[in-house]
Amino acid sequence: MDQLLRKYNVPVPRYTSYPTVPFWQEITGASWKNHLQRQFQDRNLEDGLALYMHLPFCETLCTYCGCNKKITRRHSVEPEYMAALQKEWELYKGLMSEKPLLKELHLGGGTPTFFSPEHLAEILLPIFNDVDIAEDHAFSFEGHPSNTTEAHLKMLKSLGFTRVSYGVQDNDARVQEAINRIQPWSDVEKVVKLARDNGYTSVNIDLVYGLPFQTAESMHATVNKVLEVKPDRIAFYSYAHVPWKSCSQRLYDETNLPSAEEKMELYNIGRRLFTAAGYADIGMDHFALPHDELYQAWENGELHRNFMGYTHTRTNMLIGLGVSSISDSGTGYAQNHKELHTYYDYVDKGLLPTAKGCYLNETDNIFRRHILDIACKGETFFHAEQRSCYEKYTLPILQKLEEDGLVTVSAIGVKVTETGKRFIRNICRAFDLKVLAAQALEMRPQQFSKAI
């Protein structure tokens, strides 16, 4: 296994979209508006709407983080951002010919709990007045263990939230100091208990392996601590070292990062401990207990993946609100401007703040479906009309993966083996026509983080 881990520890996309972001082009707000109007006319809201809301503010800088964030301790920034979100929502609402059914909502960041509970309610209630809320809705938010209060949990629960994800990352004092994320374990225990006492049915904890100063001993200690509170889900992410994209990652010495071999061992330790404790490995980076909805969706072949990660709900339309947010219409993607002042300027002028994206053709849609099926179901089936694409790009890679025992290939499709579950990103890559075709152009590997 270690030999396979070394072989496949290469730069690979995380596949929250296909085509992936490096292949997107500039898209104007007017172009995206016209695209959405056609989508809404084609009744692309029949199966409901998903909303992602990006709340970018953080009080301190976590140096490992590659997300779009704005560091400030001035909570006076909240009202201006709240007003911009409302203006952006009004722009999208104006394109809809009917009241949408809201099935999924996620508050991400940044740190959503930077905002006061009252301000979060002010953001959400006007939107809830404009939609019907599905009976089986899935509302979730990301919370910082050290600033999520019972007032946050109570207010969001009253609005229909039942899932919370806490970013723990690591519990070792030396690692926390290196990544500038200091949080006592008592804070984690407290907020997990508060969530459960207030009726949350799914608590997720995020952990990261590959951080500076992590060791086998510290990983054992962190995972065992997490298992004491028995979260319903665990997201176990590989640290993506991309200092050419995230300047904060240059603030520590790269020699303090685990080697590739050490990082693989950190992953193996986590996975062994999770599975021994009854968690199922349900896809890229995620583990869940059998009672959790995410596990049940995986078990029933209904798991879905989008920019919010894995989800048990699925809609054809995901609208992203806020700076840097990404929308997915089912046949196209659009990302908002990443600079806060530019985002404000666009929505103040009544324009969708779209910066870049792409529209999918028929071949893109087919290969997107292959990638989603591999990531969510562990198998996919070939389309006869794409035979020439398979023969030129996909089958040669699938045959090599099969030689290494990661997949089984038949005349009608491909299935991931038990060993292959640890190499989902590499297997998805076999269906990534954009990356495979770009090899001839010698695309820099720095476009993507490594698989492990």
C-alpha positions in Angstrom: 0.0 0.0 0.0 2.8 2.5 0.8 4.2 2.0 -2.6 0.8 2.9 -4.2 0.5 5.9 -1.9 3.9 7.1 -3.1 3.1 6.5 -6.7 -0.3 8.3 -6.7 0.7 11.2 -4.4 0.7 13.6 -7.3 -1.1 16.9 -8.0 -4.8 16.2 -8.6 -7.9 18.3 -8.5 -10.3 17.9 -5.5 -13.2 17.6 -8.0 -15.8 19.8 -6.4 -16.6 20.7 -10.0 -15.9 19.6 -13.5 -14.4 21.3 -15.4 -12.2 22.4 -12.5 -11.6 26.1 -11.7 -8.2 26.5 -13.5 -10.0 25.9 -16.8 -12.7 28.5 -16.2 -12.8 31.7 -18.2 -14.0 35.3 -17.5 -17.8 35.4 -17.4 -19.7 38.7 -17.0 -22.7 39.1 -14.8 -24.8 39.8 -17.9 -23.8 36.6 -19.5 -24.6 34.6 -16.3 -27.9 36.4 -15.9 -29.0 35.4 -19.5 -27.8 31.8 -18.8 -29.9 31.6 -15.6 -33.0 33.0 -17.2 -32.9 30.2 -19.7 -32.3 27.7 -17.0 -35.2 28.9 -15.0 -37.4 28.9 -18.1 -36.4 25.2 -18.5 -37.8 24.6 -15.0 -34.4 24.0 -13.5 -35.9 24.7 -10.1 -38.3 21.8 -10.2 -36.2 19.7 -7.8 -35.6 22.7 -5.4 -32.8 25.2 -4.7 -29.6 25.0 -2.8 -28.0 28.1 -1.3 -24.4 28.6 -0.2 -23.6 31.8 1.7 -20.0 32.9 2.1 -19.3 34.9 5.3 -15.6 35.8 4.9 -14.6 37.5 8.2 -12.3 36.0 10.7 -10.8 37.6 13.8 -7.4 35.9 13.4 -5.5 34.4 10.5 -5.1 30.6 10.4 -1.9 30.3 8.4 -2.8 26.9 6.8 -6.1 28.2 5.4 -6.5 28.6 1.7 -10.1 29.9 1.8 -11.2 33.4 0.9 -11.2 35.3 4.2 -10.9 38.8 5.5 -9.1 39.3 8.9 -10.6 41.9 11.2 -11.7 42.3 14.8 -14.1 45.1 13.8 -17.6 43.7 13.9 -18.8 47.0 12.5 -18.1 45.4 9.1 -21.2 43.1 9.5 -24.0 45.4 8.5 -22.4 46.5 5.1 -21.9 42.9 4.2 -25.4 41.9 5.3 -26.8 44.6 3.0 -24.7 43.4 0.1 -25.9 39.8 0.5 -29.5 41.0 0.5 -29.0 43.0 -2.7 -27.4 40.0 -4.4 -30.2 37.7 -3.4 -32.7 40.3 -4.8 -30.9 40.1 -8.1 -31.3 36.3 -8.3 -34.9 36.4 -7.0 -35.8 38.8 -9.8 -34.8 36.1 -12.4 -37.1 33.5 -10.9 -40.6 33.2 -12.3 -41.9 31.2 -9.3 -41.2 30.9 -5.6 -38.4 28.4 -5.2 -38.4 25.4 -2.8 -35.3 25.7 -0.6 -33.8 22.3 0.1 -30.3 23.0 1.2 -28.5 25.9 2.8 -24.9 26.1 4.1 -23.2 29.0 5.8 -19.4 28.8 5.1 -16.4 31.1 5.5 -14.4 32.6 6.8 -16.1 32.2 10.2 -19.9 32.4 10.0 -20.0 32.6 13.8 -18.0 35.9 13.5 -21.5 37.4 13.0 -23.7 37.9 16.0 -26.7 35.5 16.3 -29.0 38.5 15.7 -27.2 39.5 12.5 -27.3 35.9 11.2 -31.1 36.0 11.7 -31.3 39.3 9.9 -29.4 37.8 6.9 -31.6 34.7 6.7 -35.1 35.7 7.5 -35.7 37.9 4.4 -34.5 35.0 2.2 -36.8 32.6 4.0 -39.7 34.9 3.4 -39.0 34.6 -0.4 -38.9 30.8 -0.5 -40.8 27.7 0.5 -38.7 25.5 2.8 -38.7 21.8 1.9 -39.9 19.5 4.7 -36.7 17.4 4.3 -34.4 20.4 4.1 -30.7 20.3 5.1 -29.4 23.4 6.8 -25.9 23.5 8.1 -23.2 26.0 9.2 -19.5 26.1 10.0 -18.7 27.1 13.6 -15.4 28.0 15.3 -15.2 26.1 18.6 -14.0 29.1 20.4 -16.6 31.6 19.3 -19.7 29.6 18.7 -22.1 30.4 21.5 -25.3 28.7 22.7 -27.1 31.8 21.4 -25.8 31.0 17.9 -26.9 27.4 18.2 -30.4 28.2 19.6 -31.1 30.9 17.0 -30.0 28.8 14.0 -31.8 25.8 15.3 -35.0 27.9 15.5 -34.6 28.7 11.8 -34.3 25.0 10.8 -30.6 24.2 11.1 -29.8 20.7 12.3 -26.2 20.3 11.3 -23.0 22.0 12.5 -19.4 21.5 11.5 -16.6 22.6 13.8 -13.1 23.3 12.5 -10.8 21.6 15.0 -7.9 20.7 12.6 -5.6 19.5 15.3 -5.4 19.3 19.1 -1.7 19.5 19.6 -0.4 22.7 21.2 2.7 23.0 19.0 0.7 22.4 15.8 -2.0 24.9 16.9 0.7 27.5 17.5 2.3 26.9 14.1 -1.0 27.4 12.3 -2.1 30.2 14.6 -5.3 28.4 15.6 -5.2 28.3 19.4 -8.3 26.6 20.9 -8.5 24.6 24.1 -10.0 21.1 23.9 -12.5 22.2 26.5 -14.0 24.6 23.9 -14.6 21.7 21.5 -16.2 19.5 24.2 -18.4 22.4 25.2 -19.8 23.3 21.7 -20.3 19.6 20.7 -22.4 19.2 23.9 -24.3 22.4 23.3 -25.2 21.4 19.8 -26.6 18.1 21.0 -28.4 19.6 23.9 -30.1 22.0 21.5 -31.3 19.3 19.1 -28.7 19.2 16.4 -28.8 15.8 14.8 -25.5 15.8 13.0 -22.2 17.2 14.4 -19.2 17.2 12.1 -15.6 17.8 13.1 -12.9 18.9 10.6 -9.4 17.5 11.0 -6.4 18.1 8.7 -3.4 15.9 8.3 0.0 17.1 6.9 0.2 20.3 9.1 3.5 21.5 10.4 4.9 19.6 13.4 2.3 16.9 13.2 3.7 13.5 14.2 2.3 10.0 14.5 2.1 10.4 18.3 0.2 13.7 18.0 -2.2 12.4 15.4 -3.0 9.4 17.6 -3.7 11.8 20.5 -5.8 14.2 18.4 -8.0 11.5 16.8 -8.5 9.7 20.1 -9.7 13.0 21.7 -12.1 13.5 18.8 -13.5 10.0 19.2 -14.3 10.8 22.8 -17.0 13.2 21.7 -18.2 10.8 19.0 -19.1 13.2 16.2 -21.6 11.9 13.7 -19.3 12.8 10.8 -15.5 13.5 10.5 -13.9 15.3 7.6 -10.3 14.3 7.4 -8.6 16.6 4.9 -5.2 16.5 3.4 -3.4 19.8 4.0 -3.1 21.5 0.6 0.2 23.3 0.6 -0.2 25.9 -2.1 1.9 28.9 -1.0 1.7 30.3 -4.6 -2.0 30.8 -4.0 -2.2 31.4 -0.2 0.4 33.8 1.0 -0.2 33.0 4.7 1.3 29.5 4.1 4.6 31.2 3.7 4.6 32.2 7.3 6.2 29.0 8.6 9.2 27.0 7.5 8.3 24.3 5.0 11.0 22.0 6.6 8.5 21.7 9.5 6.0 20.0 7.3 5.8 16.1 7.5 7.5 14.4 4.6 5.4 12.6 2.0 6.0 9.3 3.8 5.2 10.8 7.2 2.0 12.4 5.8 0.9 9.1 4.4 1.3 7.5 7.9 -0.7 10.3 9.4 -3.5 9.5 7.0 -3.2 5.8 7.8 -3.4 6.4 11.5 -6.5 8.5 11.2 -8.3 6.1 8.9 -7.5 3.1 11.1 -8.8 4.7 14.2 -11.9 6.0 12.5 -12.9 2.7 11.0 -12.1 0.8 14.2 -14.5 3.2 16.0 -17.3 2.3 13.6 -17.0 5.1 11.1 -17.4 4.2 7.4 -15.1 5.7 4.7 -17.8 7.1 2.4 -15.7 9.0 -0.1 -13.0 11.5 -0.5 -11.9 12.7 3.0 -15.2 11.8 4.8 -16.2 9.3 7.5 -19.6 8.9 9.0 -21.4 6.7 11.6 -24.2 4.4 10.3 -27.1 6.5 11.8 -26.0 9.7 10.0 -27.9 10.8 6.9 -24.6 11.1 4.9 -23.8 7.5 5.6 -27.4 6.4 4.6 -27.2 8.4 1.4 -23.9 6.7 0.6 -25.3 3.3 1.5 -28.4 3.9 -0.8 -26.4 5.2 -3.7 -27.8 8.7 -3.3 -24.7 10.6 -2.2 -24.1 13.9 -4.0 -21.1 16.2 -4.2 -20.9 19.9 -4.9 -19.0 23.0 -3.7 -20.4 22.5 -0.2 -18.8 19.0 -0.2 -20.7 15.8 0.2 -24.5 16.1 0.8 -27.5 13.8 1.0 -29.7 16.2 -0.9 -29.4 17.1 -4.6 -30.8 20.0 -6.7 -30.0 21.2 -10.2 -29.5 24.7 -9.0 -27.0 25.9 -6.4 -26.8 29.7 -5.9 -23.7 31.1 -4.1 -24.1 34.4 -2.3 -21.3 36.5 -1.1 -17.7 37.4 -2.1 -15.9 34.5 -4.0 -19.0 32.3 -3.8 -19.6 29.8 -6.6 -23.0 29.0 -8.2 -23.8 25.8 -10.2 -26.7 25.8 -12.6 -26.3 22.2 -13.6 -25.0 23.3 -17.0 -22.6 26.0 -15.9 -20.6 27.5 -13.1 -19.9 31.1 -12.0 -17.7 32.5 -9.3 -18.1 35.9 -7.7 -15.3 38.4 -7.4 -12.9 37.6 -4.6 -12.1 41.2 -3.6 -14.6 42.6 -1.1 -14.6 46.2 -2.6 -15.3 44.8 -6.1 -18.1 42.6 -4.8 -19.7 45.6 -3.1 -19.3 47.8 -6.2 -21.1 45.3 -8.4 -24.1 44.6 -6.2 -24.5 48.4 -5.4 -24.8 48.9 -9.2 -27.5 46.2 -9.4 -25.1 43.8 -11.3 -24.4 40.2 -10.6 -20.9 40.1 -9.2 -19.7 37.3 -11.4 -15.9 37.1 -12.3 -15.3 33.8 -13.9 -16.9 30.4 -14.7 -17.7 28.1 -17.6 -20.6 26.7 -19.5 -20.8 22.9 -20.1 -21.3 21.2 -23.4 -22.7 17.8 -23.9 -19.3 16.1 -23.5 -18.5 18.1 -20.3 -21.8 17.0 -18.8 -21.2 13.3 -19.5 -17.7 13.4 -18.0 -18.9 15.4 -15.1 -21.4 12.7 -14.4 -18.6 10.1 -14.5 -16.5 12.0 -12.0 -19.5 12.5 -9.7 -20.4 8.8 -9.9 -16.9 7.7 -9.1 -16.7 10.2 -6.1 -20.2 9.3 -4.7 -21.0 5.8 -5.9 -17.6 4.2 -6.6 -18.6 3.2 -10.1 -19.7 4.6 -13.5 -20.8 3.4 -16.9 -19.6 4.3 -20.3 -21.6 6.1 -23.0 -21.3 4.7 -26.5 -21.3 8.1 -28.2 -18.1 9.0 -26.3 -16.1 6.0 -27.3 -13.4 7.9 -29.1 -12.8 10.1 -26.0 -12.5 7.0 -23.8 -10.1 5.3 -26.2 -7.9 8.4 -26.5 -7.8 9.6 -23.0 -9.6 7.5 -20.4 -9.0 3.9 -21.1 -5.2 4.0 -21.1 -5.2 5.5 -17.6 -8.0 3.1 -16.4 -5.9 0.2 -17.5 -2.9 1.4 -15.5 -5.2 1.9 -12.5 -6.5 -1.7 -13.0 -3.0 -3.1 -13.0 -2.5 -1.5 -9.6 -5.7 -3.0 -8.3 -7.6 0.3 -7.9 -10.4 -0.4 -10.3 -12.0 -3.1 -12.4 -12.8 -2.2 -16.0 -15.4 -4.0 -18.1 -16.9 -3.3 -21.5 -19.7 -1.2 -19.9 -17.9 0.7 -17.2 -15.5 0.9 -14.2 -15.8 0.0 -10.5 -13.6 1.2 -7.7 -12.1 -1.6 -5.6 -11.7 -1.6 -1.8 -8.0 -0.5 -2.3 -9.1 2.1 -4.8 -11.3 3.9 -2.3 -8.1 5.6 -1.0 -7.3 7.0 -4.4 -10.7 8.4 -5.5 -9.2 11.7 -6.8 -6.7 9.8 -9.0 -9.5 7.7 -10.4 -11.7 10.7 -11.1 -8.7 12.2 -13.0 -9.1 9.4 -15.6 -12.3 11.1 -16.7 -10.9 14.6 -16.6 -10.6 15.4 -20.3 -9.4 19.0 -19.5 -6.4 17.9 -17.4 -5.5 15.0 -19.7 -5.6 17.1 -22.8 -3.6 19.9 -21.0 -0.7 17.5 -20.4 0.4 18.1 -23.9 0.6 21.8 -23.0 2.7 21.0 -20.0 0.4 22.6 -17.5 2.2 23.4 -14.3 1.5 20.8 -11.5 1.2 23.7 -9.1 -2.3 24.3 -10.4 -3.4 21.5 -7.9 -2.4 20.2 -4.5 -1.1 16.6 -4.1 -3.6 13.8 -3.7 -2.2 12.7 -0.2 
